[in-house]
Amino acid sequence: MHDRTLWGVGTPRTFRIHWALIELALPYKTRPLETRTAPTASAEYRKLNITGKIPTLVDGDTTVSESSAIINYLATKYDSTERSLLPRDIRSIAAYHEWMSFISTELDATSLYVLRRHEGLPHIYGYAPTACAAARAYFTRMALAAAERIKDGRTFLLGTKLTGADIMMVSTLDWADHCECEYPSVLRAYREQIVAQTSYPQAVHANKAT
């Protein structure tokens, strides 16, 4: 039996991988590692991911960290006609990678992670109200740009089927809701359609921390 283990639960980034694995119908084991807990600093885990962050996927003899990289790995390795998280034509593939980069950098790292640090963990990173206000404003501006690209009412970012880019976007919108960030109704409608039509609820359950 193939040895596939996902290390990590309880965060938007671990949620992405649970969702991708479920969508691809890949059996896996979960090691319920939570962020910023003692086990992330253990020798066992640091051998897999020197940063001590989650998620990390061990798939046979391949180990991958960083949520977007894991999604791309799974989508590429396990692509099939029955189940796929990648588009097929070259123009859509280019758009896919553009979305993945945009979500990872402009919405997640540049905006929401600033709030995670300075509003969620001020005892570690310090209070930074000016930086947080700027991060919120930037998130809204980038969300408006994203909404403009899907204002035609499409169900998925790339048209007719779920891809890894949708997993990234919906998990990021969930995180934005948690941070009480504003974003357009177009994106809210987009999120609601995907939640209703995919394995999103199963992934929520799989990602629950103890």
Z-matrix of the N, CA and C atoms (Angstrom, degrees):
N
C 1 1.468
C 2 1.526 1 109.72
N 3 1.308 2 116.27 1 137.89
C 4 1.453 3 120.47 2 -177.88
C 5 1.524 4 110.29 3 -65.89
N 6 1.316 5 115.18 4 133.87
C 7 1.461 6 121.02 5 -178.24
C 8 1.520 7 108.99 6 -93.16
N 9 1.317 8 115.79 7 104.68
C 10 1.469 9 120.79 8 -178.25
C 11 1.526 10 108.15 9 -129.53
N 12 1.333 11 116.51 10 121.23
C 13 1.463 12 120.87 11 -176.12
C 14 1.521 13 109.95 12 -132.49
N 15 1.307 14 115.16 13 130.41
C 16 1.461 15 121.53 14 173.71
C 17 1.516 16 108.41 15 -104.00
N 18 1.306 17 115.46 16 121.76
C 19 1.457 18 122.19 17 174.97
C 20 1.523 19 107.96 18 -95.01
N 21 1.334 20 116.15 19 116.04
C 22 1.455 21 119.14 20 173.94
C 23 1.510 22 114.42 21 130.77
N 24 1.324 23 115.18 22 133.87
C 25 1.463 24 123.26 23 173.93
C 26 1.525 25 108.44 24 -143.18
N 27 1.332 26 114.50 25 163.23
C 28 1.453 27 119.83 26 165.32
C 29 1.511 28 118.44 27 88.78
N 30 1.340 29 118.33 28 2.62
C 31 1.461 30 119.84 29 178.93
C 32 1.527 31 109.80 30 -128.14
N 33 1.332 32 118.17 31 162.26
C 34 1.465 33 119.70 32 175.76
C 35 1.526 34 112.60 33 -59.04
N 36 1.315 35 116.81 34 -33.08
C 37 1.463 36 119.75 35 -177.49
C 38 1.521 37 111.76 36 -75.47
N 39 1.331 38 118.16 37 -35.93
C 40 1.466 39 118.57 38 174.51
C 41 1.526 40 110.32 39 -71.19
N 42 1.328 41 116.46 40 -35.70
C 43 1.463 42 120.87 41 177.99
C 44 1.520 43 111.51 42 -54.40
N 45 1.326 44 116.80 43 -40.85
C 46 1.462 45 120.87 44 -178.74
C 47 1.525 46 111.59 45 -55.59
N 48 1.323 47 116.40 46 -39.86
C 49 1.459 48 119.22 47 -174.76
C 50 1.520 49 111.36 48 -78.16
N 51 1.318 50 116.93 49 -39.15
C 52 1.464 51 118.93 50 173.36
C 53 1.529 52 109.65 51 -55.75
N 54 1.311 53 116.22 52 -44.36
C 55 1.467 54 121.21 53 -177.77
C 56 1.527 55 110.90 54 -64.30
N 57 1.329 56 117.14 55 -45.87
C 58 1.461 57 120.71 56 -179.81
C 59 1.527 58 111.18 57 -61.74
N 60 1.313 59 117.20 58 -43.19
C 61 1.464 60 121.13 59 179.87
C 62 1.529 61 110.89 60 -63.50
N 63 1.319 62 116.12 61 -41.53
C 64 1.469 63 120.17 62 -179.97
C 65 1.523 64 110.58 63 -68.00
N 66 1.332 65 117.53 64 -43.47
C 67 1.461 66 120.32 65 178.83
C 68 1.528 67 111.84 66 -60.50
N 69 1.319 68 116.74 67 -35.72
C 70 1.457 69 120.97 68 -179.49
C 71 1.529 70 112.31 69 -86.57
N 72 1.342 71 116.53 70 0.60
C 73 1.468 72 122.11 71 179.35
C 74 1.519 73 112.04 72 57.26
N 75 1.326 74 116.12 73 41.01
C 76 1.449 75 121.60 74 179.74
C 77 1.526 76 110.08 75 -98.16
N 78 1.312 77 119.05 76 120.98
C 79 1.456 78 120.30 77 176.57
C 80 1.527 79 110.64 78 -66.49
N 81 1.308 80 115.88 79 143.08
C 82 1.463 81 119.26 80 -179.78
C 83 1.523 82 109.95 81 -158.54
N 84 1.307 83 114.00 82 159.72
C 85 1.462 84 121.40 83 173.36
C 86 1.527 85 108.37 84 -103.11
N 87 1.306 86 115.12 85 150.86
C 88 1.464 87 120.52 86 177.66
C 89 1.513 88 110.04 87 -112.56
N 90 1.312 89 116.37 88 129.25
C 91 1.459 90 121.87 89 166.81
C 92 1.524 91 105.23 90 -100.23
N 93 1.347 92 117.55 91 109.70
C 94 1.475 93 120.83 92 -169.61
C 95 1.526 94 113.36 93 -76.14
N 96 1.302 95 114.69 94 61.76
C 97 1.460 96 121.49 95 179.10
C 98 1.523 97 109.01 96 -79.67
N 99 1.323 98 117.12 97 129.22
C 100 1.458 99 121.05 98 178.64
C 101 1.526 100 110.13 99 -106.00
N 102 1.323 101 114.67 100 151.52
C 103 1.451 102 119.62 101 -175.81
C 104 1.527 103 111.81 102 -64.91
N 105 1.312 104 114.74 103 144.12
C 106 1.464 105 123.12 104 176.33
C 107 1.529 106 112.46 105 56.65
N 108 1.314 107 115.60 106 41.41
C 109 1.465 108 120.91 107 173.64
C 110 1.524 109 108.48 108 -117.12
N 111 1.331 110 115.43 109 162.87
C 112 1.462 111 120.08 110 -176.27
C 113 1.533 112 113.57 111 -55.11
N 114 1.342 113 119.59 112 -39.04
C 115 1.473 114 118.46 113 -178.88
C 116 1.527 115 114.58 114 -60.74
N 117 1.331 116 118.25 115 -24.40
C 118 1.467 117 118.91 116 178.98
C 119 1.528 118 111.49 117 -69.16
N 120 1.323 119 116.41 118 -17.44
C 121 1.461 120 120.46 119 178.17
C 122 1.523 121 112.08 120 -98.70
N 123 1.328 122 117.26 121 3.23
C 124 1.462 123 120.60 122 -177.92
C 125 1.521 124 110.76 123 -69.76
N 126 1.325 125 115.61 124 154.98
C 127 1.464 126 120.36 125 178.28
C 128 1.522 127 110.78 126 -61.93
N 129 1.340 128 116.33 127 -36.49
C 130 1.460 129 120.32 128 179.79
C 131 1.522 130 110.98 129 -59.17
N 132 1.332 131 116.37 130 -47.18
C 133 1.461 132 118.59 131 -176.97
C 134 1.522 133 112.04 132 -76.58
N 135 1.318 134 117.93 133 -38.05
C 136 1.461 135 119.80 134 -179.00
C 137 1.531 136 112.14 135 -65.00
N 138 1.330 137 117.72 136 -21.52
C 139 1.458 138 120.15 137 173.55
C 140 1.531 139 110.73 138 -67.44
N 141 1.322 140 116.00 139 -29.16
C 142 1.462 141 120.58 140 178.97
C 143 1.520 142 111.89 141 -87.34
N 144 1.335 143 117.02 142 -39.49
C 145 1.459 144 121.59 143 -176.03
C 146 1.521 145 108.65 144 -143.52
N 147 1.305 146 115.83 145 102.18
C 148 1.463 147 121.22 146 -173.70
C 149 1.522 148 112.33 147 -62.72
N 150 1.343 149 118.40 148 -22.31
C 151 1.453 150 120.66 149 179.34
C 152 1.525 151 112.47 150 -74.67
N 153 1.335 152 116.61 151 -20.49
C 154 1.461 153 119.70 152 -177.12
C 155 1.516 154 113.48 153 75.37
N 156 1.334 155 116.98 154 13.63
C 157 1.462 156 120.11 155 -179.24
C 158 1.530 157 110.56 156 -100.06
N 159 1.325 158 114.90 157 162.80
C 160 1.456 159 120.77 158 176.44
C 161 1.527 160 108.80 159 -117.64
N 162 1.343 161 115.97 160 152.94
C 163 1.464 162 130.75 161 7.55
C 164 1.523 163 112.98 162 -90.41
N 165 1.330 164 114.24 163 163.69
C 166 1.460 165 122.66 164 167.44
C 167 1.519 166 107.54 165 -135.81
N 168 1.321 167 116.25 166 134.38
C 169 1.460 168 121.47 167 176.54
C 170 1.521 169 109.60 168 -110.19
N 171 1.328 170 115.31 169 130.27
C 172 1.465 171 121.43 170 171.45
C 173 1.524 172 106.68 171 -110.76
N 174 1.321 173 115.36 172 114.39
C 175 1.462 174 121.92 173 -176.94
C 176 1.522 175 107.86 174 -120.80
N 177 1.330 176 116.57 175 93.17
C 178 1.452 177 119.58 176 -174.26
C 179 1.513 178 110.07 177 64.05
N 180 1.326 179 117.02 178 -120.36
C 181 1.464 180 120.49 179 -179.82
C 182 1.525 181 112.35 180 -98.12
N 183 1.332 182 117.20 181 14.58
C 184 1.465 183 121.96 182 179.00
C 185 1.517 184 110.13 183 -112.98
N 186 1.320 185 116.23 184 130.88
C 187 1.468 186 122.18 185 177.31
C 188 1.521 187 108.48 186 -120.02
N 189 1.324 188 115.91 187 129.13
C 190 1.469 189 120.96 188 -177.69
C 191 1.523 190 109.12 189 -133.86
N 192 1.320 191 116.60 190 136.12
C 193 1.463 192 122.12 191 173.06
C 194 1.524 193 108.39 192 -120.62
N 195 1.341 194 116.46 193 176.58
C 196 1.467 195 125.57 194 -175.43
C 197 1.531 196 108.69 195 74.54
N 198 1.316 197 115.69 196 119.55
C 199 1.464 198 120.36 197 -169.62
C 200 1.529 199 113.40 198 -59.71
N 201 1.319 200 118.06 199 -43.13
C 202 1.470 201 118.85 200 -179.25
C 203 1.522 202 110.99 201 -66.82
N 204 1.333 203 116.84 202 -36.62
C 205 1.465 204 120.19 203 178.64
C 206 1.523 205 110.72 204 -67.13
N 207 1.328 206 117.29 205 -38.81
C 208 1.461 207 120.21 206 178.70
C 209 1.526 208 110.24 207 -64.57
N 210 1.328 209 116.91 208 -44.40
C 211 1.462 210 119.67 209 178.19
C 212 1.520 211 110.71 210 -59.45
N 213 1.315 212 117.54 211 -44.87
C 214 1.460 213 120.37 212 -179.73
C 215 1.524 214 111.38 213 -64.85
N 216 1.309 215 116.91 214 -38.07
C 217 1.462 216 121.17 215 176.91
C 218 1.523 217 110.54 216 -61.68
N 219 1.320 218 116.60 217 -51.44
C 220 1.464 219 120.76 218 -179.19
C 221 1.522 220 111.12 219 -62.44
N 222 1.324 221 115.92 220 -43.85
C 223 1.460 222 120.41 221 -178.14
C 224 1.523 223 111.44 222 -62.94
N 225 1.316 224 116.56 223 -37.22
C 226 1.460 225 120.81 224 -179.35
C 227 1.529 226 111.74 225 -76.37
N 228 1.321 227 117.07 226 -47.19
C 229 1.467 228 120.04 227 -175.21
C 230 1.522 229 112.36 228 -69.39
N 231 1.328 230 116.55 229 -38.26
C 232 1.460 231 119.75 230 -171.46
C 233 1.525 232 113.52 231 -108.21
N 234 1.311 233 116.39 232 19.70
C 235 1.461 234 120.79 233 176.25
C 236 1.533 235 110.38 234 -61.96
N 237 1.313 236 116.53 235 132.64
C 238 1.467 237 121.00 236 176.56
C 239 1.518 238 108.50 237 -149.12
N 240 1.323 239 116.05 238 170.38
C 241 1.456 240 118.89 239 178.54
C 242 1.521 241 111.59 240 -69.59
N 243 1.349 242 116.42 241 -26.33
C 244 1.462 243 119.98 242 -179.81
C 245 1.522 244 112.06 243 -81.12
N 246 1.317 245 116.52 244 -41.82
C 247 1.469 246 120.84 245 -176.83
C 248 1.518 247 109.31 246 -138.23
N 249 1.307 248 115.65 247 129.01
C 250 1.461 249 119.89 248 -177.04
C 251 1.514 250 109.98 249 -154.17
N 252 1.317 251 116.29 250 146.74
C 253 1.466 252 121.78 251 173.34
C 254 1.518 253 111.51 252 -118.04
N 255 1.327 254 115.77 253 12.87
C 256 1.459 255 121.50 254 178.64
C 257 1.524 256 110.29 255 -120.86
N 258 1.330 257 117.02 256 144.30
C 259 1.471 258 118.87 257 170.49
C 260 1.523 259 109.47 258 -72.28
N 261 1.330 260 117.25 259 172.05
C 262 1.455 261 120.43 260 -174.34
C 263 1.529 262 114.09 261 -107.67
N 264 1.326 263 118.34 262 -37.51
C 265 1.469 264 119.13 263 -175.79
C 266 1.525 265 110.24 264 -87.72
N 267 1.325 266 115.96 265 156.20
C 268 1.460 267 121.45 266 -170.07
C 269 1.527 268 112.58 267 -64.53
N 270 1.324 269 118.60 268 -36.42
C 271 1.463 270 119.95 269 179.69
C 272 1.527 271 110.68 270 -67.54
N 273 1.316 272 116.72 271 -38.87
C 274 1.464 273 119.82 272 177.79
C 275 1.522 274 111.09 273 -70.21
N 276 1.329 275 117.30 274 -34.30
C 277 1.464 276 120.60 275 176.44
C 278 1.527 277 109.83 276 -63.42
N 279 1.335 278 116.39 277 -41.73
C 280 1.467 279 119.82 278 177.34
C 281 1.530 280 110.30 279 -62.09
N 282 1.342 281 117.00 280 -43.68
C 283 1.464 282 120.61 281 178.60
C 284 1.519 283 111.03 282 -64.50
N 285 1.323 284 116.82 283 -37.24
C 286 1.468 285 121.48 284 177.43
C 287 1.530 286 110.62 285 -58.01
N 288 1.325 287 116.35 286 -50.86
C 289 1.466 288 119.25 287 -178.20
C 290 1.529 289 111.67 288 -68.02
N 291 1.314 290 116.76 289 -30.90
C 292 1.465 291 119.69 290 174.91
C 293 1.528 292 110.65 291 -63.56
N 294 1.338 293 116.43 292 -45.88
C 295 1.464 294 120.00 293 177.30
C 296 1.527 295 111.31 294 -62.18
N 297 1.317 296 117.18 295 -44.43
C 298 1.468 297 120.32 296 -178.27
C 299 1.527 298 110.84 297 -59.68
N 300 1.323 299 116.61 298 -43.21
C 301 1.461 300 120.95 299 178.78
C 302 1.520 301 111.36 300 -67.06
N 303 1.319 302 117.00 301 -44.79
C 304 1.462 303 122.07 302 -179.13
C 305 1.536 304 110.84 303 -60.39
N 306 1.317 305 117.17 304 -46.99
C 307 1.464 306 120.69 305 -178.09
C 308 1.527 307 110.54 306 -66.08
N 309 1.326 308 116.46 307 -44.20
C 310 1.466 309 120.57 308 -177.08
C 311 1.521 310 112.49 309 -64.41
N 312 1.324 311 115.94 310 -39.63
C 313 1.463 312 119.14 311 -173.30
C 314 1.525 313 112.67 312 -96.11
N 315 1.330 314 116.98 313 -56.30
C 316 1.462 315 119.71 314 -171.93
C 317 1.527 316 113.08 315 -73.87
N 318 1.322 317 117.68 316 -38.62
C 319 1.472 318 119.79 317 -177.77
C 320 1.527 319 112.16 318 -92.37
N 321 1.310 320 116.85 319 -46.19
C 322 1.464 321 121.08 320 -175.34
C 323 1.525 322 111.30 321 -79.80
N 324 1.314 323 117.13 322 -73.86
C 325 1.470 324 120.62 323 -170.32
C 326 1.527 325 113.61 324 -65.85
N 327 1.337 326 117.24 325 -44.90
C 328 1.461 327 120.03 326 -175.19
C 329 1.522 328 112.75 327 -74.66
N 330 1.320 329 116.75 328 -29.09
C 331 1.466 330 120.32 329 -173.54
C 332 1.519 331 112.71 330 -110.66
N 333 1.324 332 116.50 331 -67.73
C 334 1.464 333 119.65 332 -170.69
C 335 1.523 334 112.93 333 -69.85
N 336 1.328 335 116.86 334 -33.09
C 337 1.462 336 117.23 335 -179.17
C 338 1.523 337 111.46 336 -70.40
N 339 1.323 338 117.00 337 -27.74
C 340 1.468 339 119.60 338 173.43
C 341 1.523 340 109.89 339 -62.29
N 342 1.339 341 116.49 340 -42.84
C 343 1.466 342 120.68 341 178.49
C 344 1.524 343 110.98 342 -67.53
N 345 1.315 344 115.85 343 -39.19
C 346 1.467 345 120.01 344 177.73
C 347 1.526 346 110.49 345 -57.67
N 348 1.297 347 116.45 346 -42.83
C 349 1.464 348 120.03 347 -177.45
C 350 1.539 349 112.44 348 -73.49
N 351 1.332 350 115.79 349 -50.21
C 352 1.464 351 118.22 350 -167.77
C 353 1.525 352 114.51 351 -94.82
N 354 1.343 353 117.36 352 -16.09
C 355 1.459 354 119.82 353 171.77
C 356 1.523 355 111.29 354 -104.00
N 357 1.331 356 116.54 355 -39.12
C 358 1.450 357 119.70 356 -178.43
C 359 1.510 358 114.85 357 -83.16
N 360 1.336 359 116.44 358 -29.51
C 361 1.472 360 120.65 359 -176.05
C 362 1.534 361 111.21 360 -133.59
N 363 1.332 362 118.14 361 50.54
C 364 1.469 363 119.56 362 -176.88
C 365 1.523 364 113.15 363 -65.36
N 366 1.341 365 116.45 364 -23.85
C 367 1.459 366 119.25 365 179.02
C 368 1.523 367 111.80 366 -69.09
N 369 1.341 368 116.26 367 -17.66
C 370 1.462 369 120.64 368 177.23
C 371 1.524 370 110.90 369 -100.75
N 372 1.342 371 116.06 370 -47.27
C 373 1.459 372 120.34 371 -171.40
C 374 1.522 373 114.05 372 -103.33
N 375 1.335 374 116.87 373 -7.66
C 376 1.449 375 120.18 374 178.65
C 377 1.517 376 112.86 375 90.15
N 378 1.308 377 115.80 376 157.79
C 379 1.458 378 121.72 377 176.30
C 380 1.528 379 108.78 378 -79.63
N 381 1.318 380 116.33 379 137.31
C 382 1.460 381 120.80 380 -178.57
C 383 1.533 382 108.59 381 -147.95
N 384 1.328 383 116.89 382 70.21
C 385 1.471 384 119.57 383 -174.84
C 386 1.519 385 114.23 384 -60.39
N 387 1.321 386 117.62 385 -36.15
C 388 1.461 387 119.76 386 179.50
C 389 1.524 388 110.71 387 -66.46
N 390 1.313 389 116.75 388 -43.74
C 391 1.463 390 120.91 389 178.52
C 392 1.526 391 110.99 390 -64.22
N 393 1.327 392 117.05 391 -38.55
C 394 1.462 393 120.47 392 179.94
C 395 1.526 394 111.52 393 -68.45
N 396 1.325 395 116.98 394 -40.24
C 397 1.461 396 120.08 395 177.42
C 398 1.528 397 110.41 396 -63.11
N 399 1.320 398 116.01 397 -41.16
C 400 1.462 399 120.14 398 178.52
C 401 1.531 400 110.85 399 -65.86
N 402 1.336 401 116.85 400 -38.59
C 403 1.467 402 121.02 401 179.33
C 404 1.523 403 110.87 402 -64.59
N 405 1.327 404 117.01 403 -41.21
C 406 1.461 405 120.24 404 178.18
C 407 1.534 406 111.08 405 -63.82
N 408 1.306 407 115.95 406 -44.69
C 409 1.463 408 119.93 407 179.76
C 410 1.525 409 110.91 408 -63.47
N 411 1.317 410 116.08 409 -39.40
C 412 1.459 411 120.04 410 179.96
C 413 1.523 412 110.75 411 -67.82
N 414 1.329 413 116.81 412 -40.95
C 415 1.461 414 119.79 413 177.75
C 416 1.529 415 110.29 414 -58.79
N 417 1.322 416 116.32 415 -46.51
C 418 1.467 417 119.93 416 -179.71
C 419 1.517 418 111.23 417 -61.04
N 420 1.327 419 117.29 418 -41.07
C 421 1.465 420 120.44 419 -179.83
C 422 1.523 421 111.08 420 -65.07
N 423 1.332 422 117.10 421 -42.80
C 424 1.460 423 120.46 422 179.47
C 425 1.536 424 111.19 423 -70.50
N 426 1.336 425 116.82 424 -34.30
C 427 1.465 426 120.18 425 177.03
C 428 1.531 427 110.54 426 -65.76
N 429 1.311 428 117.30 427 -36.84
C 430 1.461 429 120.82 428 175.60
C 431 1.528 430 111.01 429 -62.43
N 432 1.325 431 116.16 430 -39.47
C 433 1.465 432 120.09 431 177.74
C 434 1.527 433 110.52 432 -64.98
N 435 1.335 434 116.65 433 -41.00
C 436 1.466 435 120.45 434 178.53
C 437 1.520 436 110.64 435 -64.65
N 438 1.320 437 116.66 436 -42.77
C 439 1.461 438 121.17 437 -179.68
C 440 1.521 439 111.21 438 -62.29
N 441 1.307 440 117.24 439 -36.57
C 442 1.461 441 120.91 440 179.43
C 443 1.524 442 110.73 441 -60.93
N 444 1.334 443 116.48 442 -33.11
C 445 1.465 444 120.51 443 -176.79
C 446 1.527 445 112.31 444 -76.43
N 447 1.347 446 117.32 445 -19.00
C 448 1.470 447 118.61 446 -178.32
C 449 1.532 448 111.57 447 -120.82
N 450 1.309 449 116.98 448 23.12
C 451 1.461 450 120.58 449 -176.89
C 452 1.523 451 112.72 450 -71.12
N 453 1.354 452 116.56 451 -6.54
C 454 1.464 453 120.01 452 177.20
C 455 1.528 454 112.18 453 -75.70
N 456 1.347 455 117.37 454 -1.52
C 457 1.452 456 120.65 455 175.56
C 458 1.512 457 115.19 456 86.83
N 459 1.313 458 117.93 457 12.23
C 460 1.459 459 121.25 458 179.43
C 461 1.533 460 110.89 459 -58.89
N 462 1.300 461 116.80 460 150.34
C 463 1.463 462 120.42 461 178.97
C 464 1.516 463 111.40 462 -76.25
N 465 1.327 464 116.83 463 -39.77
C 466 1.466 465 122.13 464 -176.80
C 467 1.525 466 110.01 465 -120.12
N 468 1.313 467 116.56 466 158.87
C 469 1.460 468 120.26 467 -176.55
C 470 1.520 469 112.09 468 -58.20
N 471 1.335 470 116.39 469 -35.26
C 472 1.458 471 120.19 470 -177.72
C 473 1.516 472 112.62 471 -108.26
N 474 1.340 473 115.44 472 21.89
C 475 1.455 474 117.72 473 171.51
C 476 1.501 475 115.87 474 113.02
N 477 1.342 476 116.98 475 -97.99
C 478 1.459 477 119.73 476 -164.61
C 479 1.524 478 115.37 477 -106.83
N 480 1.314 479 119.26 478 -5.70
C 481 1.459 480 119.84 479 -179.17
C 482 1.517 481 111.74 480 -146.59
N 483 1.318 482 114.23 481 155.68
C 484 1.462 483 121.35 482 178.46
C 485 1.519 484 110.54 483 -66.19
N 486 1.324 485 115.97 484 136.92
C 487 1.466 486 121.49 485 172.00
C 488 1.521 487 108.82 486 -129.51
N 489 1.322 488 114.56 487 176.04
C 490 1.459 489 119.16 488 176.44
C 491 1.511 490 113.26 489 -59.04
N 492 1.320 491 116.48 490 -27.93
C 493 1.471 492 120.13 491 178.32
C 494 1.519 493 111.12 492 -64.40
N 495 1.324 494 117.37 493 -36.37
C 496 1.468 495 120.33 494 177.19
C 497 1.522 496 111.24 495 -67.81
N 498 1.320 497 116.47 496 -38.94
C 499 1.470 498 119.73 497 176.54
C 500 1.526 499 109.85 498 -60.21
N 501 1.322 500 116.34 499 -43.44
C 502 1.463 501 120.20 500 178.11
C 503 1.520 502 111.11 501 -63.73
N 504 1.327 503 117.58 502 -45.24
C 505 1.458 504 120.73 503 -175.74
C 506 1.526 505 111.78 504 -67.53
N 507 1.324 506 117.67 505 -47.96
C 508 1.464 507 119.79 506 -176.60
C 509 1.531 508 110.61 507 -65.28
N 510 1.313 509 118.12 508 -40.83
C 511 1.467 510 119.91 509 177.70
C 512 1.519 511 111.12 510 -64.21
N 513 1.318 512 116.92 511 -33.21
C 514 1.462 513 121.07 512 177.92
C 515 1.522 514 110.72 513 -71.62
N 516 1.323 515 117.48 514 -38.32
C 517 1.467 516 120.28 515 176.07
C 518 1.529 517 110.54 516 -65.95
N 519 1.325 518 117.33 517 -36.95
C 520 1.470 519 119.93 518 174.58
C 521 1.525 520 110.39 519 -59.10
N 522 1.301 521 115.43 520 -43.92
C 523 1.461 522 121.15 521 179.62
C 524 1.529 523 110.04 522 -64.82
N 525 1.310 524 116.10 523 -39.90
C 526 1.465 525 120.28 524 177.81
C 527 1.527 526 110.93 525 -62.39
N 528 1.323 527 117.31 526 -39.72
C 529 1.468 528 120.48 527 176.43
C 530 1.522 529 110.79 528 -61.94
N 531 1.312 530 116.14 529 -41.74
C 532 1.464 531 120.04 530 178.53
C 533 1.527 532 111.00 531 -61.41
N 534 1.327 533 115.95 532 -36.27
C 535 1.474 534 121.11 533 -179.43
C 536 1.522 535 112.37 534 -86.52
N 537 1.337 536 117.12 535 -0.29
C 538 1.460 537 123.32 536 -179.36
C 539 1.524 538 111.78 537 59.70
N 540 1.339 539 114.93 538 43.45
C 541 1.460 540 120.82 539 175.42
C 542 1.527 541 109.16 540 -89.79
N 543 1.294 542 115.87 541 147.73
C 544 1.455 543 120.94 542 179.34
C 545 1.522 544 110.36 543 -89.17
N 546 1.345 545 114.99 544 141.28
C 547 1.460 546 119.87 545 172.09
C 548 1.523 547 108.70 546 -152.81
N 549 1.340 548 118.21 547 160.65
C 550 1.467 549 122.02 548 -169.22
C 551 1.529 550 114.19 549 -66.98
N 552 1.326 551 114.99 550 156.01
C 553 1.463 552 121.21 551 179.03
C 554 1.516 553 111.90 552 -62.45
N 555 1.319 554 117.64 553 -28.15
C 556 1.470 555 120.82 554 176.61
C 557 1.522 556 110.13 555 -58.14
N 558 1.324 557 117.03 556 -42.52
C 559 1.455 558 120.56 557 179.29
C 560 1.525 559 111.36 558 -72.29
N 561 1.316 560 117.39 559 -32.73
C 562 1.469 561 119.75 560 177.17
C 563 1.529 562 110.48 561 -65.40
N 564 1.322 563 116.29 562 -42.77
C 565 1.465 564 119.98 563 178.55
C 566 1.520 565 110.81 564 -65.36
N 567 1.315 566 115.92 565 -40.90
C 568 1.467 567 121.24 566 176.59
C 569 1.526 568 110.48 567 -58.38
N 570 1.326 569 116.68 568 -48.08
C 571 1.468 570 120.59 569 -179.50
C 572 1.526 571 110.81 570 -60.73
N 573 1.307 572 117.35 571 -45.75
C 574 1.467 573 121.25 572 -176.92
C 575 1.520 574 111.93 573 -61.04
N 576 1.329 575 117.30 574 -38.79
C 577 1.461 576 120.56 575 178.37
C 578 1.523 577 111.22 576 -63.08
N 579 1.309 578 116.44 577 -43.43
C 580 1.463 579 119.94 578 -177.72
C 581 1.524 580 111.08 579 -69.70
N 582 1.316 581 117.13 580 -41.19
C 583 1.467 582 120.61 581 177.74
C 584 1.526 583 109.96 582 -57.54
N 585 1.318 584 116.95 583 -38.46
C 586 1.467 585 121.52 584 -176.51
C 587 1.522 586 113.25 585 -77.62
N 588 1.338 587 117.73 586 -22.57
C 589 1.464 588 120.03 587 -169.55
C 590 1.526 589 114.73 588 -110.68
N 591 1.318 590 118.08 589 -1.11
C 592 1.464 591 120.42 590 -173.32
C 593 1.526 592 110.65 591 -127.82
N 594 1.324 593 115.47 592 -172.67
C 595 1.465 594 121.17 593 179.05
C 596 1.530 595 112.16 594 -84.76
N 597 1.305 596 116.97 595 20.19
C 598 1.478 597 121.64 596 178.55
C 599 1.534 598 112.28 597 -48.58
N 600 1.344 599 120.91 598 -48.75
C 601 1.474 600 119.41 599 -178.06
C 602 1.527 601 113.29 600 -61.23
N 603 1.319 602 117.18 601 -38.47
C 604 1.460 603 119.78 602 177.71
C 605 1.522 604 111.52 603 -64.29
N 606 1.322 605 115.81 604 -37.65
C 607 1.458 606 119.82 605 178.90
C 608 1.522 607 111.81 606 -67.73
N 609 1.328 608 116.81 607 -37.13
C 610 1.461 609 120.34 608 175.44
C 611 1.523 610 109.99 609 -58.41
N 612 1.317 611 116.19 610 -45.91
C 613 1.468 612 120.54 611 179.40
C 614 1.533 613 110.77 612 -63.16
N 615 1.326 614 116.96 613 -44.55
C 616 1.466 615 120.81 614 -177.95
C 617 1.519 616 112.14 615 -64.09
N 618 1.329 617 116.68 616 -28.65
C 619 1.466 618 121.29 617 -175.52
C 620 1.526 619 114.22 618 -88.58
N 621 1.314 620 117.16 619 -0.96
C 622 1.469 621 119.47 620 -176.17
C 623 1.522 622 111.34 621 -65.98
N 624 1.323 623 114.35 622 133.07
C 625 1.453 624 120.04 623 173.57
C 626 1.515 625 109.52 624 -77.15
N 627 1.309 626 116.07 625 157.53
C 628 1.466 627 119.75 626 -179.63
C 629 1.518 628 110.59 627 -73.03
